Amino acid sequence: MASTEPPAARPTLAVLFVCLGNICRSPMGEAVFRHRTSSDPRIKLVDSAGTESYNVGNSPDERTMAVLQDHGIVDYSHVARKVKKSDFARFDYILAMDRSNLRDLQVLRQRAATRGNADKLAHVVLFGDYGGELGEEIIDPWYGELEGFEIAYEQLVRFSDGFVKKVLDVDHES
Ligand code: 4NP
């Protein structure tokens, strides 16, 4: 017999990528994740930010844009911004690129918590935990050569696919 119940609303997710400067790794993460989930209605918001304000207002590093372009991602633009308190209420997941970013985010999350809302704030996770082995970091490529940006790209693809499998396909099965 056909159910008269309306279909359950599909849970949706808001995801924020975070590194230090928000010009190299986290915008690349945002672009890669957007690209790979562009037709997925479960993703409602994707953004990126930095823990520091050195580059606020700047476009992504040209090496980030070059690597994205080499992989067919040509429609991405971003203006760097710093993580803010409201991000912890707005996003379901805040994904750190390295352990230092993770520690900074954990402190900020604690500061954003008030009595009664702590368990409703974003999950703060090292993005590399979705790559197959816990604790994999994305080394900051800013000080190095283009190769570091290529390595970051490969990691971000792997982590994005792992995140979708682990968080969306498992936790949000409907
Ligand atoms: P990101 O790399 O954290 O991957 O964006 C950096 C970019 C700029 C700086 C540091 C890291 N900086 O010191 O300006």
Backbone and ligand atoms as CSV (ligand in chain L), in Angstrom:
chain,resi,resn,atom,element,x,y,z
A,1,MET,N,N,0.845,-1.198,0.000
A,1,MET,CA,C,0.000,0.000,0.000
A,1,MET,C,C,0.888,1.260,0.000
A,2,ALA,N,N,0.536,2.225,-0.827
A,2,ALA,CA,C,1.362,3.435,-0.906
A,2,ALA,C,C,1.205,4.254,0.373
A,3,SER,N,N,2.314,4.785,0.857
A,3,SER,CA,C,2.284,5.591,2.079
A,3,SER,C,C,1.733,6.976,1.760
A,4,THR,N,N,0.964,7.511,2.707
A,4,THR,CA,C,0.475,8.881,2.527
A,4,THR,C,C,1.409,9.889,3.200
A,5,GLU,N,N,2.458,9.327,3.862
A,5,GLU,CA,C,3.432,10.210,4.519
A,5,GLU,C,C,4.227,10.971,3.462
A,6,PRO,N,N,4.489,12.257,3.688
A,6,PRO,CA,C,5.390,12.956,2.751
A,6,PRO,C,C,6.791,12.362,2.878
A,7,PRO,N,N,7.584,12.399,1.791
A,7,PRO,CA,C,8.939,11.852,1.898
A,7,PRO,C,C,9.749,12.624,2.932
A,8,ALA,N,N,10.571,11.901,3.702
A,8,ALA,CA,C,11.399,12.572,4.713
A,8,ALA,C,C,12.343,13.540,4.020
A,9,ALA,N,N,12.488,14.723,4.624
A,9,ALA,CA,C,13.416,15.705,4.050
A,9,ALA,C,C,14.829,15.132,4.111
A,10,ARG,N,N,15.560,15.278,3.007
A,10,ARG,CA,C,16.942,14.780,3.005
A,10,ARG,C,C,17.802,15.701,3.857
A,11,PRO,N,N,18.584,15.123,4.769
A,11,PRO,CA,C,19.477,15.986,5.544
A,11,PRO,C,C,20.489,16.641,4.614
A,12,THR,N,N,20.831,17.865,4.922
A,12,THR,CA,C,21.825,18.558,4.102
A,12,THR,C,C,22.970,19.020,4.991
A,13,LEU,N,N,24.085,19.258,4.368
A,13,LEU,CA,C,25.297,19.585,5.128
A,13,LEU,C,C,25.920,20.894,4.679
A,14,ALA,N,N,26.458,21.636,5.638
A,14,ALA,CA,C,27.270,22.826,5.352
A,14,ALA,C,C,28.697,22.534,5.819
A,15,VAL,N,N,29.657,22.777,4.927
A,15,VAL,CA,C,31.039,22.362,5.175
A,15,VAL,C,C,31.984,23.550,4.973
A,16,LEU,N,N,32.866,23.784,5.958
A,16,LEU,CA,C,33.842,24.877,5.867
A,16,LEU,C,C,35.258,24.293,5.905
A,17,PHE,N,N,36.088,24.684,4.929
A,17,PHE,CA,C,37.489,24.251,4.878
A,17,PHE,C,C,38.364,25.348,5.479
A,18,VAL,N,N,39.305,24.928,6.324
A,18,VAL,CA,C,40.119,25.942,7.022
A,18,VAL,C,C,41.616,25.594,6.985
A,19,CYS,N,N,42.422,26.601,6.615
A,19,CYS,CA,C,43.885,26.490,6.740
A,19,CYS,C,C,44.368,27.758,7.446
A,20,LEU,N,N,45.649,28.073,7.299
A,20,LEU,CA,C,46.190,29.244,8.002
A,20,LEU,C,C,45.807,30.542,7.285
A,21,GLY,N,N,46.160,30.621,6.002
A,21,GLY,CA,C,46.024,31.895,5.297
A,21,GLY,C,C,44.802,32.025,4.409
A,22,ASN,N,N,44.136,30.904,4.119
A,22,ASN,CA,C,42.974,30.865,3.221
A,22,ASN,C,C,43.296,31.352,1.808
A,23,ILE,N,N,44.546,31.102,1.377
A,23,ILE,CA,C,44.852,31.393,-0.032
A,23,ILE,C,C,45.412,30.182,-0.782
A,24,CYS,N,N,45.844,29.138,-0.055
A,24,CYS,CA,C,46.420,27.964,-0.745
A,24,CYS,C,C,45.562,26.714,-0.549
A,25,ARG,N,N,45.638,26.090,0.637
A,25,ARG,CA,C,45.017,24.771,0.813
A,25,ARG,C,C,43.497,24.817,0.946
A,26,SER,N,N,42.979,25.681,1.835
A,26,SER,CA,C,41.526,25.612,2.073
A,26,SER,C,C,40.697,26.086,0.875
A,27,PRO,N,N,41.138,27.114,0.119
A,27,PRO,CA,C,40.340,27.416,-1.081
A,27,PRO,C,C,40.424,26.288,-2.103
A,28,MET,N,N,41.601,25.632,-2.177
A,28,MET,CA,C,41.695,24.488,-3.085
A,28,MET,C,C,40.738,23.378,-2.622
A,29,GLY,N,N,40.681,23.168,-1.315
A,29,GLY,CA,C,39.751,22.166,-0.761
A,29,GLY,C,C,38.310,22.514,-1.078
A,30,GLU,N,N,37.982,23.790,-0.904
A,30,GLU,CA,C,36.615,24.233,-1.207
A,30,GLU,C,C,36.285,23.979,-2.677
A,31,ALA,N,N,37.218,24.343,-3.569
A,31,ALA,CA,C,36.975,24.201,-5.013
A,31,ALA,C,C,36.848,22.728,-5.409
A,32,VAL,N,N,37.745,21.897,-4.878
A,32,VAL,CA,C,37.728,20.465,-5.208
A,32,VAL,C,C,36.424,19.843,-4.712
A,33,PHE,N,N,36.055,20.160,-3.474
A,33,PHE,CA,C,34.850,19.564,-2.887
A,33,PHE,C,C,33.596,20.025,-3.632
A,34,ARG,N,N,33.531,21.310,-3.949
A,34,ARG,CA,C,32.395,21.832,-4.738
A,34,ARG,C,C,32.281,21.090,-6.060
A,35,HIS,N,N,33.431,20.938,-6.727
A,35,HIS,CA,C,33.457,20.305,-8.044
A,35,HIS,C,C,32.963,18.858,-7.956
A,36,ARG,N,N,33.409,18.144,-6.940
A,36,ARG,CA,C,33.092,16.721,-6.845
A,36,ARG,C,C,31.702,16.461,-6.307
A,37,THR,N,N,31.065,17.476,-5.696
A,37,THR,CA,C,29.717,17.280,-5.141
A,37,THR,C,C,28.700,18.199,-5.822
A,38,SER,N,N,29.067,18.722,-7.000
A,38,SER,CA,C,28.233,19.776,-7.602
A,38,SER,C,C,26.801,19.316,-7.894
A,39,SER,N,N,26.614,18.024,-8.107
A,39,SER,CA,C,25.245,17.576,-8.404
A,39,SER,C,C,24.620,16.876,-7.195
A,40,ASP,N,N,25.220,17.030,-6.032
A,40,ASP,CA,C,24.726,16.331,-4.833
A,40,ASP,C,C,23.830,17.270,-4.022
A,41,PRO,N,N,22.526,16.989,-3.972
A,41,PRO,CA,C,21.613,17.907,-3.276
A,41,PRO,C,C,21.786,17.895,-1.760
A,42,ARG,N,N,22.611,16.968,-1.259
A,42,ARG,CA,C,22.802,16.916,0.193
A,42,ARG,C,C,23.776,17.987,0.681
A,43,ILE,N,N,24.487,18.616,-0.245
A,43,ILE,CA,C,25.442,19.658,0.147
A,43,ILE,C,C,24.779,21.019,-0.018
A,44,LYS,N,N,24.591,21.730,1.100
A,44,LYS,CA,C,23.873,23.008,0.972
A,44,LYS,C,C,24.795,24.218,0.993
A,45,LEU,N,N,25.988,24.082,1.553
A,45,LEU,CA,C,26.883,25.236,1.654
A,45,LEU,C,C,28.332,24.753,1.762
A,46,VAL,N,N,29.204,25.356,0.950
A,46,VAL,CA,C,30.645,25.049,1.016
A,46,VAL,C,C,31.388,26.384,1.007
A,47,ASP,N,N,32.337,26.533,1.926
A,47,ASP,CA,C,33.089,27.790,2.001
A,47,ASP,C,C,34.477,27.464,2.553
A,48,SER,N,N,35.348,28.475,2.592
A,48,SER,CA,C,36.660,28.275,3.216
A,48,SER,C,C,37.067,29.545,3.943
A,49,ALA,N,N,37.997,29.379,4.882
A,49,ALA,CA,C,38.443,30.512,5.707
A,49,ALA,C,C,39.818,30.180,6.281
A,50,GLY,N,N,40.464,31.200,6.862
A,50,GLY,CA,C,41.778,31.016,7.473
A,50,GLY,C,C,41.726,31.304,8.956
A,51,THR,N,N,42.696,30.748,9.692
A,51,THR,CA,C,42.756,31.042,11.126
A,51,THR,C,C,43.458,32.378,11.375
A,52,GLU,N,N,44.223,32.863,10.378
A,52,GLU,CA,C,44.913,34.143,10.516
A,52,GLU,C,C,44.390,35.141,9.487
A,53,SER,N,N,44.689,36.414,9.706
A,53,SER,CA,C,44.108,37.439,8.831
A,53,SER,C,C,45.114,38.030,7.840
A,54,TYR,N,N,46.331,37.414,7.720
A,54,TYR,CA,C,47.357,37.991,6.834
A,54,TYR,C,C,46.835,38.296,5.433
A,55,ASN,N,N,45.980,37.442,4.916
A,55,ASN,CA,C,45.597,37.535,3.501
A,55,ASN,C,C,44.135,37.889,3.282
A,56,VAL,N,N,43.474,38.370,4.327
A,56,VAL,CA,C,42.045,38.695,4.200
A,56,VAL,C,C,41.831,39.658,3.033
A,57,GLY,N,N,40.869,39.351,2.194
A,57,GLY,CA,C,40.543,40.195,1.032
A,57,GLY,C,C,41.270,39.786,-0.231
A,58,ASN,N,N,42.264,38.884,-0.114
A,58,ASN,CA,C,43.034,38.468,-1.290
A,58,ASN,C,C,42.386,37.294,-2.020
A,59,SER,N,N,42.726,37.177,-3.303
A,59,SER,CA,C,42.317,36.018,-4.099
A,59,SER,C,C,43.218,34.842,-3.743
A,60,PRO,N,N,42.810,33.626,-4.116
A,60,PRO,CA,C,43.691,32.479,-3.875
A,60,PRO,C,C,45.039,32.656,-4.569
A,61,ASP,N,N,46.060,32.008,-4.013
A,61,ASP,CA,C,47.411,32.001,-4.591
A,61,ASP,C,C,47.329,31.530,-6.053
A,62,GLU,N,N,48.147,32.140,-6.906
A,62,GLU,CA,C,48.056,31.792,-8.343
A,62,GLU,C,C,48.428,30.338,-8.609
A,63,ARG,N,N,49.250,29.745,-7.717
A,63,ARG,CA,C,49.599,28.320,-7.894
A,63,ARG,C,C,48.405,27.422,-7.569
A,64,THR,N,N,47.587,27.823,-6.593
A,64,THR,CA,C,46.340,27.087,-6.318
A,64,THR,C,C,45.445,27.130,-7.553
A,65,MET,N,N,45.310,28.325,-8.128
A,65,MET,CA,C,44.422,28.477,-9.295
A,65,MET,C,C,44.963,27.703,-10.497
A,66,ALA,N,N,46.302,27.678,-10.652
A,66,ALA,CA,C,46.903,26.978,-11.793
A,66,ALA,C,C,46.658,25.468,-11.683
A,67,VAL,N,N,46.818,24.929,-10.481
A,67,VAL,CA,C,46.613,23.481,-10.302
A,67,VAL,C,C,45.130,23.142,-10.505
A,68,LEU,N,N,44.253,23.974,-9.998
A,68,LEU,CA,C,42.819,23.728,-10.217
A,68,LEU,C,C,42.513,23.721,-11.716
A,69,GLN,N,N,43.053,24.703,-12.397
A,69,GLN,CA,C,42.817,24.816,-13.841
A,69,GLN,C,C,43.351,23.583,-14.588
A,70,ASP,N,N,44.535,23.120,-14.192
A,70,ASP,CA,C,45.122,21.916,-14.810
A,70,ASP,C,C,44.201,20.713,-14.665
A,71,HIS,N,N,43.369,20.734,-13.620
A,71,HIS,CA,C,42.466,19.602,-13.382
A,71,HIS,C,C,41.036,19.925,-13.808
A,72,GLY,N,N,40.890,20.961,-14.609
A,72,GLY,CA,C,39.576,21.239,-15.209
A,72,GLY,C,C,38.636,22.046,-14.345
A,73,ILE,N,N,39.145,22.611,-13.234
A,73,ILE,CA,C,38.273,23.444,-12.379
A,73,ILE,C,C,38.576,24.905,-12.720
A,74,VAL,N,N,37.702,25.497,-13.508
A,74,VAL,CA,C,38.012,26.820,-14.058
A,74,VAL,C,C,36.996,27.883,-13.605
A,75,ASP,N,N,36.030,27.470,-12.789
A,75,ASP,CA,C,34.948,28.398,-12.441
A,75,ASP,C,C,34.998,28.806,-10.967
A,76,TYR,N,N,36.166,28.721,-10.353
A,76,TYR,CA,C,36.253,29.000,-8.919
A,76,TYR,C,C,36.824,30.390,-8.661
A,77,SER,N,N,36.196,31.110,-7.753
A,77,SER,CA,C,36.798,32.356,-7.265
A,77,SER,C,C,36.501,32.461,-5.771
A,78,HIS,N,N,37.334,33.187,-5.070
A,78,HIS,CA,C,37.173,33.268,-3.621
A,78,HIS,C,C,37.886,34.517,-3.122
A,79,VAL,N,N,37.368,35.077,-2.045
A,79,VAL,CA,C,38.048,36.185,-1.365
A,79,VAL,C,C,38.364,35.694,0.046
A,80,ALA,N,N,39.653,35.735,0.397
A,80,ALA,CA,C,40.075,35.165,1.680
A,80,ALA,C,C,39.404,35.878,2.851
A,81,ARG,N,N,39.042,35.106,3.842
A,81,ARG,CA,C,38.456,35.657,5.068
A,81,ARG,C,C,38.952,34.852,6.267
A,82,LYS,N,N,38.747,35.428,7.427
A,82,LYS,CA,C,39.155,34.757,8.663
A,82,LYS,C,C,37.963,33.986,9.247
A,83,VAL,N,N,38.235,32.894,9.926
A,83,VAL,CA,C,37.177,32.152,10.629
A,83,VAL,C,C,36.521,33.060,11.661
A,84,LYS,N,N,35.215,32.977,11.799
A,84,LYS,CA,C,34.533,33.789,12.817
A,84,LYS,C,C,33.646,32.898,13.696
A,85,LYS,N,N,33.296,33.444,14.847
A,85,LYS,CA,C,32.535,32.689,15.842
A,85,LYS,C,C,31.268,32.069,15.257
A,86,SER,N,N,30.568,32.844,14.438
A,86,SER,CA,C,29.281,32.365,13.909
A,86,SER,C,C,29.451,31.160,12.984
A,87,ASP,N,N,30.673,30.948,12.463
A,87,ASP,CA,C,30.899,29.777,11.601
A,87,ASP,C,C,30.599,28.480,12.345
A,88,PHE,N,N,30.834,28.485,13.648
A,88,PHE,CA,C,30.660,27.241,14.403
A,88,PHE,C,C,29.182,26.869,14.544
A,89,ALA,N,N,28.302,27.849,14.435
A,89,ALA,CA,C,26.868,27.559,14.460
A,89,ALA,C,C,26.323,27.337,13.044
A,90,ARG,N,N,26.987,27.931,12.073
A,90,ARG,CA,C,26.472,27.918,10.698
A,90,ARG,C,C,26.832,26.632,9.941
A,91,PHE,N,N,28.007,26.062,10.276
A,91,PHE,CA,C,28.496,24.896,9.527
A,91,PHE,C,C,28.345,23.618,10.354
A,92,ASP,N,N,28.097,22.508,9.647
A,92,ASP,CA,C,28.016,21.198,10.314
A,92,ASP,C,C,29.413,20.627,10.538
A,93,TYR,N,N,30.284,20.823,9.551
A,93,TYR,CA,C,31.658,20.335,9.640
A,93,TYR,C,C,32.626,21.471,9.330
A,94,ILE,N,N,33.656,21.614,10.170
A,94,ILE,CA,C,34.759,22.525,9.883
A,94,ILE,C,C,36.006,21.652,9.786
A,95,LEU,N,N,36.619,21.653,8.594
A,95,LEU,CA,C,37.647,20.678,8.261
A,95,LEU,C,C,39.022,21.342,8.210
A,96,ALA,N,N,39.915,20.898,9.084
A,96,ALA,CA,C,41.249,21.493,9.222
A,96,ALA,C,C,42.227,20.805,8.273
A,97,MET,N,N,43.138,21.597,7.704
A,97,MET,CA,C,44.118,21.051,6.763
A,97,MET,C,C,45.328,20.435,7.472
A,98,ASP,N,N,45.695,20.982,8.632
A,98,ASP,CA,C,46.803,20.370,9.380
A,98,ASP,C,C,46.491,20.435,10.879
A,99,ARG,N,N,47.390,19.841,11.661
A,99,ARG,CA,C,47.111,19.706,13.098
A,99,ARG,C,C,47.140,21.050,13.824
A,100,SER,N,N,47.940,21.965,13.303
A,100,SER,CA,C,47.985,23.280,13.922
A,100,SER,C,C,46.648,24.009,13.699
A,101,ASN,N,N,46.116,23.902,12.479
A,101,ASN,CA,C,44.789,24.481,12.201
A,101,ASN,C,C,43.744,23.837,13.119
A,102,LEU,N,N,43.880,22.518,13.299
A,102,LEU,CA,C,42.904,21.777,14.120
A,102,LEU,C,C,42.912,22.291,15.558
A,103,ARG,N,N,44.115,22.460,16.103
A,103,ARG,CA,C,44.220,22.959,17.492
A,103,ARG,C,C,43.605,24.350,17.605
A,104,ASP,N,N,43.923,25.227,16.655
A,104,ASP,CA,C,43.367,26.591,16.691
A,104,ASP,C,C,41.840,26.559,16.620
A,105,LEU,N,N,41.318,25.685,15.774
A,105,LEU,CA,C,39.858,25.597,15.610
A,105,LEU,C,C,39.187,25.041,16.869
A,106,GLN,N,N,39.875,24.101,17.523
A,106,GLN,CA,C,39.285,23.538,18.749
A,106,GLN,C,C,39.175,24.609,19.838
A,107,VAL,N,N,40.172,25.481,19.902
A,107,VAL,CA,C,40.119,26.581,20.878
A,107,VAL,C,C,38.978,27.534,20.520
A,108,LEU,N,N,38.881,27.862,19.223
A,108,LEU,CA,C,37.827,28.792,18.790
A,108,LEU,C,C,36.440,28.194,19.033
A,109,ARG,N,N,36.326,26.884,18.826
A,109,ARG,CA,C,35.025,26.227,19.053
A,109,ARG,C,C,34.634,26.341,20.522
A,110,GLN,N,N,35.630,26.145,21.391
A,110,GLN,CA,C,35.339,26.243,22.823
A,110,GLN,C,C,34.867,27.651,23.179
A,111,ARG,N,N,35.523,28.648,22.546
A,111,ARG,CA,C,35.127,30.047,22.819
A,111,ARG,C,C,33.734,30.348,22.290
A,112,ALA,N,N,33.347,29.661,21.223
A,112,ALA,CA,C,32.025,29.909,20.623
A,112,ALA,C,C,30.907,29.226,21.403
A,113,ALA,N,N,31.297,28.284,22.257
A,113,ALA,CA,C,30.279,27.512,22.979
A,113,ALA,C,C,29.722,28.308,24.150
A,114,THR,N,N,28.406,28.216,24.297
A,114,THR,CA,C,27.776,28.783,25.480
A,114,THR,C,C,27.031,27.639,26.143
A,115,ARG,N,N,26.548,27.864,27.350
A,115,ARG,CA,C,25.836,26.762,28.017
A,115,ARG,C,C,24.652,26.333,27.159
A,116,GLY,N,N,24.593,25.062,26.856
A,116,GLY,CA,C,23.431,24.542,26.143
A,116,GLY,C,C,23.610,24.425,24.644
A,117,ASN,N,N,24.632,25.107,24.044
A,117,ASN,CA,C,24.726,24.991,22.579
A,117,ASN,C,C,25.929,24.159,22.124
A,118,ALA,N,N,26.771,23.718,23.066
A,118,ALA,CA,C,28.053,23.103,22.686
A,118,ALA,C,C,27.874,21.918,21.739
A,119,ASP,N,N,26.882,21.082,21.991
A,119,ASP,CA,C,26.741,19.895,21.139
A,119,ASP,C,C,26.075,20.219,19.798
A,120,LYS,N,N,25.629,21.461,19.634
A,120,LYS,CA,C,25.016,21.842,18.350
A,120,LYS,C,C,26.026,22.512,17.415
A,121,LEU,N,N,27.197,22.806,17.927
A,121,LEU,CA,C,28.201,23.486,17.094
A,121,LEU,C,C,28.864,22.499,16.133
A,122,ALA,N,N,29.552,23.066,15.132
A,122,ALA,CA,C,30.199,22.267,14.081
A,122,ALA,C,C,31.120,21.197,14.656
A,123,HIS,N,N,31.172,20.059,13.953
A,123,HIS,CA,C,32.220,19.068,14.223
A,123,HIS,C,C,33.517,19.645,13.648
A,124,VAL,N,N,34.534,19.692,14.448
A,124,VAL,CA,C,35.849,20.162,13.981
A,124,VAL,C,C,36.736,18.931,13.808
A,125,VAL,N,N,37.183,18.690,12.576
A,125,VAL,CA,C,37.877,17.436,12.254
A,125,VAL,C,C,39.075,17.732,11.341
A,126,LEU,N,N,40.136,16.947,11.504
A,126,LEU,CA,C,41.247,16.998,10.548
A,126,LEU,C,C,40.753,16.353,9.246
A,127,PHE,N,N,40.800,17.107,8.149
A,127,PHE,CA,C,40.227,16.580,6.888
A,127,PHE,C,C,40.912,15.270,6.487
A,128,GLY,N,N,42.219,15.182,6.774
A,128,GLY,CA,C,42.980,13.991,6.414
A,128,GLY,C,C,42.510,12.715,7.086
A,129,ASP,N,N,41.703,12.838,8.132
A,129,ASP,CA,C,41.161,11.634,8.775
A,129,ASP,C,C,40.240,10.861,7.832
A,130,TYR,N,N,39.809,11.518,6.745
A,130,TYR,CA,C,38.923,10.846,5.782
A,130,TYR,C,C,39.701,10.248,4.608
A,131,GLY,N,N,41.032,10.281,4.696
A,131,GLY,CA,C,41.846,9.814,3.573
A,131,GLY,C,C,42.202,8.347,3.636
A,132,GLY,N,N,41.800,7.666,4.677
A,132,GLY,CA,C,42.123,6.244,4.778
A,132,GLY,C,C,42.948,5.939,6.020
A,133,GLU,N,N,43.785,6.888,6.424
A,133,GLU,CA,C,44.568,6.722,7.653
A,133,GLU,C,C,44.372,7.952,8.507
A,134,LEU,N,N,44.139,7.758,9.776
A,134,LEU,CA,C,43.926,8.908,10.656
A,134,LEU,C,C,45.193,9.760,10.737
A,135,GLY,N,N,45.000,11.067,10.782
A,135,GLY,CA,C,46.121,11.963,11.088
A,135,GLY,C,C,46.901,12.479,9.898
A,136,GLU,N,N,46.442,12.212,8.668
A,136,GLU,CA,C,47.200,12.700,7.494
A,136,GLU,C,C,47.004,14.214,7.337
A,137,GLU,N,N,48.115,14.931,7.293
A,137,GLU,CA,C,48.045,16.391,7.175
A,137,GLU,C,C,48.324,16.828,5.737
A,138,ILE,N,N,47.846,18.000,5.378
A,138,ILE,CA,C,48.264,18.615,4.118
A,138,ILE,C,C,49.337,19.639,4.476
A,139,ILE,N,N,50.561,19.352,4.045
A,139,ILE,CA,C,51.684,20.243,4.351
A,139,ILE,C,C,51.449,21.570,3.628
A,140,ASP,N,N,51.706,22.669,4.348
A,140,ASP,CA,C,51.514,23.991,3.747
A,140,ASP,C,C,52.443,24.161,2.532
A,141,PRO,N,N,51.867,24.310,1.320
A,141,PRO,CA,C,52.719,24.385,0.135
A,141,PRO,C,C,53.199,25.802,-0.176
A,142,TRP,N,N,52.783,26.765,0.619
A,142,TRP,CA,C,53.004,28.176,0.298
A,142,TRP,C,C,54.466,28.535,0.130
A,143,TYR,N,N,55.321,27.914,0.960
A,143,TYR,CA,C,56.751,28.259,0.960
A,143,TYR,C,C,57.530,27.496,-0.110
A,144,GLY,N,N,56.877,26.529,-0.779
A,144,GLY,CA,C,57.606,25.629,-1.673
A,144,GLY,C,C,57.298,25.825,-3.148
A,145,GLU,N,N,57.509,24.755,-3.884
A,145,GLU,CA,C,57.334,24.763,-5.342
A,145,GLU,C,C,55.915,24.328,-5.708
A,146,LEU,N,N,55.655,24.375,-7.014
A,146,LEU,CA,C,54.320,23.990,-7.509
A,146,LEU,C,C,53.971,22.545,-7.142
A,147,GLU,N,N,54.989,21.702,-7.036
A,147,GLU,CA,C,54.738,20.293,-6.736
A,147,GLU,C,C,53.939,20.114,-5.440
A,148,GLY,N,N,54.194,20.964,-4.469
A,148,GLY,CA,C,53.463,20.891,-3.199
A,148,GLY,C,C,51.967,21.126,-3.394
A,149,PHE,N,N,51.644,21.963,-4.347
A,149,PHE,CA,C,50.237,22.254,-4.634
A,149,PHE,C,C,49.585,21.054,-5.334
A,150,GLU,N,N,50.366,20.362,-6.163
A,150,GLU,CA,C,49.870,19.145,-6.831
A,150,GLU,C,C,49.591,18.050,-5.802
A,151,ILE,N,N,50.506,17.933,-4.841
A,151,ILE,CA,C,50.319,16.922,-3.785
A,151,ILE,C,C,49.064,17.263,-2.975
A,152,ALA,N,N,48.912,18.550,-2.654
A,152,ALA,CA,C,47.725,18.986,-1.899
A,152,ALA,C,C,46.453,18.651,-2.683
A,153,TYR,N,N,46.485,18.866,-3.996
A,153,TYR,CA,C,45.310,18.570,-4.829
A,153,TYR,C,C,44.947,17.087,-4.742
A,154,GLU,N,N,45.952,16.234,-4.896
A,154,GLU,CA,C,45.710,14.776,-4.860
A,154,GLU,C,C,45.107,14.378,-3.507
A,155,GLN,N,N,45.647,14.964,-2.427
A,155,GLN,CA,C,45.114,14.652,-1.095
A,155,GLN,C,C,43.666,15.133,-0.966
A,156,LEU,N,N,43.395,16.326,-1.460
A,156,LEU,CA,C,42.054,16.905,-1.305
A,156,LEU,C,C,40.996,16.107,-2.067
A,157,VAL,N,N,41.379,15.560,-3.216
A,157,VAL,CA,C,40.460,14.694,-3.971
A,157,VAL,C,C,40.149,13.450,-3.138
A,158,ARG,N,N,41.201,12.840,-2.617
A,158,ARG,CA,C,41.049,11.597,-1.840
A,158,ARG,C,C,40.233,11.859,-0.571
A,159,PHE,N,N,40.526,12.946,0.131
A,159,PHE,CA,C,39.812,13.249,1.379
A,159,PHE,C,C,38.344,13.597,1.089
A,160,SER,N,N,38.105,14.320,-0.006
A,160,SER,CA,C,36.724,14.693,-0.351
A,160,SER,C,C,35.891,13.446,-0.607
A,161,ASP,N,N,36.441,12.520,-1.388
A,161,ASP,CA,C,35.691,11.294,-1.690
A,161,ASP,C,C,35.486,10.462,-0.425
A,162,GLY,N,N,36.499,10.437,0.442
A,162,GLY,CA,C,36.374,9.704,1.706
A,162,GLY,C,C,35.328,10.336,2.614
A,163,PHE,N,N,35.287,11.655,2.627
A,163,PHE,CA,C,34.306,12.378,3.457
A,163,PHE,C,C,32.885,12.068,2.989
A,164,VAL,N,N,32.676,12.122,1.674
A,164,VAL,CA,C,31.337,11.845,1.133
A,164,VAL,C,C,30.909,10.428,1.511
A,165,LYS,N,N,31.820,9.480,1.361
A,165,LYS,CA,C,31.508,8.079,1.681
A,165,LYS,C,C,31.189,7.907,3.150
A,166,LYS,N,N,32.019,8.486,3.989
A,166,LYS,CA,C,31.909,8.240,5.427
A,166,LYS,C,C,30.792,9.061,6.068
A,167,VAL,N,N,30.691,10.317,5.718
A,167,VAL,CA,C,29.740,11.202,6.413
A,167,VAL,C,C,28.389,11.225,5.718
A,168,LEU,N,N,28.397,11.351,4.395
A,168,LEU,CA,C,27.117,11.483,3.692
A,168,LEU,C,C,26.501,10.134,3.391
A,169,ASP,N,N,27.259,9.232,2.791
A,169,ASP,CA,C,26.659,7.974,2.359
A,169,ASP,C,C,26.309,7.076,3.535
A,170,VAL,N,N,27.005,7.229,4.668
A,170,VAL,CA,C,26.719,6.379,5.819
A,170,VAL,C,C,25.744,7.066,6.782
A,171,ASP,N,N,26.187,8.220,7.335
A,171,ASP,CA,C,25.375,8.865,8.364
A,171,ASP,C,C,24.049,9.393,7.841
A,172,HIS,N,N,24.019,9.745,6.559
A,172,HIS,CA,C,22.823,10.411,6.047
A,172,HIS,C,C,22.034,9.553,5.079
A,173,GLU,N,N,22.196,8.243,5.187
A,173,GLU,CA,C,21.390,7.376,4.330
A,173,GLU,C,C,19.916,7.598,4.659
A,174,SER,N,N,19.103,7.700,3.628
A,174,SER,CA,C,17.677,7.910,3.939
A,174,SER,C,C,16.838,6.946,3.126
L,1,4NP,P1,P,47.531,28.362,3.416
L,1,4NP,O1,O,49.053,28.806,3.122
L,1,4NP,O2,O,47.393,28.327,4.921
L,1,4NP,O3,O,47.427,27.010,2.815
L,1,4NP,O4,O,46.651,29.399,2.764
L,1,4NP,C1,C,49.601,30.013,3.595
L,1,4NP,C2,C,49.460,31.170,2.848
L,1,4NP,C3,C,50.001,32.355,3.288
L,1,4NP,C4,C,50.708,32.372,4.479
L,1,4NP,C5,C,50.849,31.223,5.227
L,1,4NP,C6,C,50.290,30.034,4.776
L,1,4NP,N1,N,51.289,33.602,4.945
L,1,4NP,O5,O,52.019,33.560,5.941
L,1,4NP,O6,O,50.995,34.671,4.373
